[in-house]
């Protein structure tokens, strides 16, 4: 998703190999809402790094702002 936001791609292909034999290929469409959410979370993460604060635990249920 991050790569698509940087490159302005409309879609990407994801590949996975299951059990060493089952190749599955997926087309992943660009979703602006997902990209915006990811960028917002990335900013919050790096702000915490700059302030030397650990990110909140996922168990806390605190949304990143």
N, CA, C and O atoms as a Tinker XYZ file with bonds, in Angstrom:
   260  protein
     1  N      0.823000   -1.178000    0.000000    73     2
     2  CA     0.000000    0.000000    0.000000    64     1     3
     3  C      0.876000    1.254000    0.000000    63     2     4     5
     4  O      0.621000    2.195000   -0.752000    81     3
     5  N      1.903000    1.263000    0.842000    73     3     6
     6  CA     2.787000    2.432000    0.921000    64     5     7
     7  C      3.468000    2.695000   -0.411000    63     6     8     9
     8  O      3.575000    3.841000   -0.847000    81     7
     9  N      3.928000    1.623000   -1.060000    73     7    10
    10  CA     4.594000    1.781000   -2.356000    64     9    11
    11  C      3.648000    2.377000   -3.390000    63    10    12    13
    12  O      4.056000    3.208000   -4.202000    81    11
    13  N      2.383000    1.953000   -3.363000    73    11    14
    14  CA     1.411000    2.502000   -4.315000    64    13    15
    15  C      1.176000    3.983000   -4.062000    63    14    16    17
    16  O      0.971000    4.739000   -5.011000    81    15
    17  N      1.201000    4.418000   -2.798000    73    15    18
    18  CA     0.999000    5.841000   -2.527000    64    17    19
    19  C      2.178000    6.657000   -3.035000    63    18    20    21
    20  O      1.995000    7.766000   -3.536000    81    19
    21  N      3.377000    6.121000   -2.912000    73    19    22
    22  CA     4.573000    6.831000   -3.373000    64    21    23
    23  C      4.661000    6.859000   -4.894000    63    22    24    25
    24  O      5.131000    7.837000   -5.476000    81    23
    25  N      4.218000    5.807000   -5.519000    73    23    26
    26  CA     4.371000    5.675000   -6.964000    64    25    27
    27  C      3.107000    6.024000   -7.739000    63    26    28    29
    28  O      3.109000    6.000000   -8.970000    81    27
    29  N      2.039000    6.345000   -7.039000    73    27    30
    30  CA     0.762000    6.685000   -7.663000    64    29    31
    31  C      0.245000    5.552000   -8.554000    63    30    32    33
    32  O     -0.389000    5.809000   -9.577000    81    31
    33  N      0.509000    4.316000   -8.174000    73    31    34
    34  CA     0.005000    3.173000   -8.925000    64    33    35
    35  C     -1.471000    2.952000   -8.612000    63    34    36    37
    36  O     -1.899000    3.179000   -7.480000    81    35
    37  N     -2.239000    2.524000   -9.572000    73    35    38
    38  CA    -3.659000    2.249000   -9.370000    64    37    39
    39  C     -3.910000    0.835000   -8.845000    63    38    40    41
    40  O     -4.953000    0.565000   -8.250000    81    39
    41  N     -2.960000   -0.056000   -9.068000    73    39    42
    42  CA    -3.098000   -1.424000   -8.596000    64    41    43
    43  C     -1.711000   -2.065000   -8.517000    63    42    44    45
    44  O     -0.746000   -1.584000   -9.112000    81    43
    45  N     -1.643000   -3.153000   -7.773000    73    43    46
    46  CA    -0.397000   -3.911000   -7.657000    64    45    47
    47  C     -0.761000   -5.390000   -7.573000    63    46    48    49
    48  O     -1.900000   -5.741000   -7.268000    81    47
    49  N      0.196000   -6.235000   -7.841000    73    47    50
    50  CA    -0.008000   -7.677000   -7.714000    64    49    51
    51  C      0.762000   -8.174000   -6.493000    63    50    52    53
    52  O      1.928000   -7.838000   -6.291000    81    51
    53  N      0.086000   -8.972000   -5.695000    73    51    54
    54  CA     0.721000   -9.607000   -4.547000    64    53    55
    55  C      0.795000  -11.096000   -4.821000    63    54    56    57
    56  O     -0.141000  -11.679000   -5.368000    81    55
    57  N      1.898000  -11.710000   -4.445000    73    55    58
    58  CA     2.081000  -13.139000   -4.678000    64    57    59
    59  C      2.444000  -13.822000   -3.369000    63    58    60    61
    60  O      3.136000  -13.255000   -2.524000    81    59
    61  N      1.970000  -15.034000   -3.222000    73    59    62
    62  CA     2.339000  -15.827000   -2.062000    64    61    63
    63  C      2.472000  -17.288000   -2.486000    63    62    64    65
    64  O      1.760000  -17.760000   -3.372000    81    63
    65  N      3.377000  -17.979000   -1.851000    73    63    66
    66  CA     3.590000  -19.397000   -2.127000    64    65    67
    67  C      3.235000  -20.162000   -0.860000    63    66    68    69
    68  O      3.921000  -20.047000    0.155000    81    67
    69  N      2.171000  -20.935000   -0.923000    73    67    70
    70  CA     1.695000  -21.677000    0.241000    64    69    71
    71  C      2.173000  -23.121000    0.164000    63    70    72    73
    72  O      1.981000  -23.795000   -0.848000    81    71
    73  N      2.785000  -23.580000    1.220000    73    71    74
    74  CA     3.233000  -24.962000    1.284000    64    73    75
    75  C      4.297000  -25.312000    0.264000    63    74    76    77
    76  O      4.528000  -26.488000   -0.015000    81    75
    77  N      4.944000  -24.308000   -0.292000    73    75    78
    78  CA     6.001000  -24.549000   -1.256000    64    77    79
    79  C      5.509000  -24.993000   -2.625000    63    78    80    81
    80  O      6.319000  -25.270000   -3.509000    81    79
    81  N      4.183000  -25.068000   -2.816000    73    79    82
    82  CA     3.663000  -25.575000   -4.084000    64    81    83
    83  C      2.501000  -24.757000   -4.644000    63    82    84    85
    84  O      2.293000  -24.740000   -5.857000    81    83
    85  N      1.756000  -24.094000   -3.800000    73    83    86
    86  CA     0.525000  -23.418000   -4.224000    64    85    87
    87  C      0.787000  -21.917000   -4.389000    63    86    88    89
    88  O      0.748000  -21.161000   -3.417000    81    87
    89  N      1.050000  -21.499000   -5.620000    73    87    90
    90  CA     1.291000  -20.087000   -5.915000    64    89    91
    91  C     -0.046000  -19.382000   -6.089000    63    90    92    93
    92  O     -0.866000  -19.788000   -6.912000    81    91
    93  N     -0.262000  -18.327000   -5.315000    73    91    94
    94  CA    -1.484000  -17.541000   -5.441000    64    93    95
    95  C     -1.095000  -16.104000   -5.759000    63    94    96    97
    96  O     -0.181000  -15.547000   -5.150000    81    95
    97  N     -1.793000  -15.512000   -6.712000    73    95    98
    98  CA    -1.522000  -14.147000   -7.153000    64    97    99
    99  C     -2.790000  -13.332000   -6.947000    63    98   100   101
   100  O     -3.881000  -13.753000   -7.331000    81    99
   101  N     -2.632000  -12.158000   -6.336000    73    99   102
   102  CA    -3.761000  -11.289000   -6.043000    64   101   103
   103  C     -3.538000   -9.917000   -6.664000    63   102   104   105
   104  O     -2.418000   -9.406000   -6.678000    81   103
   105  N     -4.596000   -9.336000   -7.167000    73   103   106
   106  CA    -4.563000   -7.948000   -7.639000    64   105   107
   107  C     -5.117000   -7.098000   -6.503000    63   106   108   109
   108  O     -6.205000   -7.362000   -5.991000    81   107
   109  N     -4.360000   -6.078000   -6.115000    73   107   110
   110  CA    -4.739000   -5.207000   -5.007000    64   109   111
   111  C     -4.964000   -3.811000   -5.573000    63   110   112   113
   112  O     -4.034000   -3.174000   -6.066000    81   111
   113  N     -6.200000   -3.345000   -5.499000    73   111   114
   114  CA    -6.561000   -2.035000   -6.035000    64   113   115
   115  C     -6.158000   -0.928000   -5.068000    63   114   116   117
   116  O     -6.100000   -1.133000   -3.855000    81   115
   117  N     -5.886000    0.232000   -5.616000    73   115   118
   118  CA    -5.539000    1.403000   -4.821000    64   117   119
   119  C     -6.778000    1.891000   -4.068000    63   118   120   121
   120  O     -7.849000    2.037000   -4.657000    81   119
   121  N     -6.629000    2.140000   -2.775000    73   119   122
   122  CA    -7.706000    2.650000   -1.929000    64   121   123
   123  C     -7.201000    3.895000   -1.212000    63   122   124   125
   124  O     -6.394000    3.800000   -0.287000    81   123
   125  N     -7.671000    5.049000   -1.634000    73   123   126
   126  CA    -7.193000    6.312000   -1.061000    64   125   127
   127  C     -7.440000    6.394000    0.443000    63   126   128   129
   128  O     -6.607000    6.925000    1.177000    81   127
   129  N     -8.575000    5.875000    0.909000    73   127   130
   130  CA    -8.871000    5.908000    2.345000    64   129   131
   131  C     -7.836000    5.110000    3.135000    63   130   132   133
   132  O     -7.392000    5.550000    4.196000    81   131
   133  N     -7.449000    3.939000    2.624000    73   131   134
   134  CA    -6.434000    3.114000    3.293000    64   133   135
   135  C     -5.076000    3.809000    3.292000    63   134   136   137
   136  O     -4.352000    3.773000    4.287000    81   135
   137  N     -4.738000    4.439000    2.176000    73   135   138
   138  CA    -3.460000    5.138000    2.077000    64   137   139
   139  C     -3.425000    6.314000    3.051000    63   138   140   141
   140  O     -2.408000    6.540000    3.708000    81   139
   141  N     -4.512000    7.058000    3.151000    73   139   142
   142  CA    -4.583000    8.185000    4.089000    64   141   143
   143  C     -4.428000    7.708000    5.530000    63   142   144   145
   144  O     -3.719000    8.327000    6.324000    81   143
   145  N     -5.101000    6.595000    5.862000    73   143   146
   146  CA    -4.997000    6.045000    7.216000    64   145   147
   147  C     -3.567000    5.609000    7.515000    63   146   148   149
   148  O     -3.050000    5.861000    8.603000    81   147
   149  N     -2.929000    4.955000    6.545000    73   147   150
   150  CA    -1.556000    4.501000    6.713000    64   149   151
   151  C     -0.603000    5.674000    6.933000    63   150   152   153
   152  O      0.267000    5.611000    7.803000    81   151
   153  N     -0.758000    6.728000    6.162000    73   151   154
   154  CA     0.106000    7.907000    6.297000    64   153   155
   155  C     -0.101000    8.563000    7.659000    63   154   156   157
   156  O      0.862000    9.001000    8.288000    81   155
   157  N     -1.350000    8.632000    8.117000    73   155   158
   158  CA    -1.649000    9.208000    9.431000    64   157   159
   159  C     -0.975000    8.391000   10.545000    63   158   160   161
   160  O     -0.392000    8.955000   11.470000    81   159
   161  N     -1.061000    7.075000   10.446000    73   159   162
   162  CA    -0.431000    6.208000   11.442000    64   161   163
   163  C      1.092000    6.316000   11.383000    63   162   164   165
   164  O      1.762000    6.276000   12.415000    81   163
   165  N      1.633000    6.451000   10.180000    73   163   166
   166  CA     3.082000    6.596000   10.029000    64   165   167
   167  C      3.566000    7.885000   10.694000    63   166   168   169
   168  O      4.586000    7.886000   11.382000    81   167
   169  N      2.838000    8.974000   10.489000    73   167   170
   170  CA     3.209000   10.245000   11.138000    64   169   171
   171  C      3.190000   10.126000   12.656000    63   170   172   173
   172  O      4.095000   10.609000   13.336000    81   171
   173  N      2.146000    9.474000   13.186000    73   171   174
   174  CA     2.055000    9.294000   14.635000    64   173   175
   175  C      3.215000    8.447000   15.150000    63   174   176   177
   176  O      3.777000    8.738000   16.206000    81   175
   177  N      3.570000    7.412000   14.416000    73   175   178
   178  CA     4.696000    6.562000   14.819000    64   177   179
   179  C      5.991000    7.368000   14.885000    63   178   180   181
   180  O      6.703000    7.313000   15.888000    81   179
   181  N      6.303000    8.120000   13.817000    73   179   182
   182  CA     7.559000    8.862000   13.790000    64   181   183
   183  C      7.570000   10.005000   14.784000    63   182   184   185
   184  O      8.632000   10.369000   15.291000    81   183
   185  N      6.408000   10.581000   15.074000    73   183   186
   186  CA     6.337000   11.600000   16.125000    64   185   187
   187  C      6.733000   10.977000   17.464000    63   186   188   189
   188  O      7.456000   11.591000   18.248000    81   187
   189  N      6.256000    9.751000   17.723000    73   187   190
   190  CA     6.645000    9.036000   18.942000    64   189   191
   191  C      8.134000    8.741000   18.983000    63   190   192   193
   192  O      8.751000    8.829000   20.044000    81   191
   193  N      8.724000    8.392000   17.843000    73   191   194
   194  CA    10.167000    8.139000   17.778000    64   193   195
   195  C     10.929000    9.416000   18.136000    63   194   196   197
   196  O     11.874000    9.387000   18.924000    81   195
   197  N     10.506000   10.528000   17.547000    73   195   198
   198  CA    11.181000   11.807000   17.827000    64   197   199
   199  C     11.076000   12.201000   19.296000    63   198   200   201
   200  O     11.994000   12.811000   19.844000    81   199
   201  N      9.956000   11.853000   19.935000    73   199   202
   202  CA     9.750000   12.177000   21.347000    64   201   203
   203  C     10.230000   11.072000   22.281000    63   202   204   205
   204  O     10.062000   11.166000   23.496000    81   203
   205  N     10.835000   10.013000   21.708000    73   203   206
   206  CA    11.338000    8.869000   22.465000    64   205   207
   207  C     10.226000    8.203000   23.272000    63   206   208   209
   208  O     10.409000    7.867000   24.442000    81   207
   209  N      9.068000    8.017000   22.630000    73   207   210
   210  CA     7.923000    7.370000   23.264000    64   209   211
   211  C      7.599000    6.082000   22.508000    63   210   212   213
   212  O      7.589000    6.053000   21.278000    81   211
   213  N      7.340000    5.038000   23.256000    73   211   214
   214  CA     6.950000    3.769000   22.639000    64   213   215
   215  C      5.537000    3.900000   22.073000    63   214   216   217
   216  O      4.705000    4.599000   22.652000    81   215
   217  N      5.257000    3.240000   20.956000    73   215   218
   218  CA     3.891000    3.280000   20.427000    64   217   219
   219  C      2.944000    2.567000   21.383000    63   218   220   221
   220  O      3.367000    1.697000   22.144000    81   219
   221  N      1.661000    2.933000   21.348000    73   219   222
   222  CA     0.711000    2.261000   22.248000    64   221   223
   223  C      0.565000    0.788000   21.875000    63   222   224   225
   224  O      0.698000    0.402000   20.714000    81   223
   225  N      0.290000   -0.013000   22.885000    73   223   226
   226  CA     0.070000   -1.433000   22.664000    64   225   227
   227  C     -1.232000   -1.624000   21.901000    63   226   228   229
   228  O     -2.194000   -0.886000   22.116000    81   227
   229  N     -1.269000   -2.608000   21.013000    73   227   230
   230  CA    -2.498000   -2.903000   20.298000    64   229   231
   231  C     -3.587000   -3.364000   21.251000    63   230   232   233
   232  O     -4.773000   -3.221000   20.953000    81   231
   233  N     -3.198000   -3.915000   22.390000    73   231   234
   234  CA    -4.170000   -4.377000   23.385000    64   233   235
   235  C     -4.883000   -3.211000   24.068000    63   234   236   237
   236  O     -5.969000   -3.390000   24.618000    81   235
   237  N     -4.287000   -2.026000   24.040000    73   235   238
   238  CA    -4.889000   -0.875000   24.694000    64   237   239
   239  C     -6.090000   -0.346000   23.932000    63   238   240   241
   240  O     -6.920000    0.372000   24.490000    81   239
   241  N     -6.184000   -0.698000   22.657000    73   239   242
   242  CA    -7.302000   -0.241000   21.846000    64   241   243
   243  C     -7.298000    1.252000   21.589000    63   242   244   245
   244  O     -8.343000    1.839000   21.310000    81   243
   245  N     -6.144000    1.864000   21.681000    73   243   246
   246  CA    -6.031000    3.306000   21.463000    64   245   247
   247  C     -5.765000    3.556000   19.985000    63   246   248   249
   248  O     -4.738000    3.115000   19.468000    81   247
   249  N     -6.678000    4.262000   19.282000    73   247   250
   250  CA    -6.416000    4.557000   17.879000    64   249   251
   251  C     -5.270000    5.547000   17.735000    63   250   252   253
   252  O     -5.157000    6.488000   18.520000    81   251
   253  N     -4.428000    5.340000   16.742000    73   251   254
   254  CA    -3.347000    6.273000   16.480000    64   253   255
   255  C     -3.924000    7.501000   15.804000    63   254   256   257
   256  O     -4.737000    7.387000   14.887000    81   255
   257  N     -3.508000    8.674000   16.252000    73   255   258
   258  CA    -4.037000    9.917000   15.689000    64   257   259
   259  C     -3.014000   10.623000   14.866000    63   258   260
   260  O     -3.291000   11.689000   14.316000    81   259
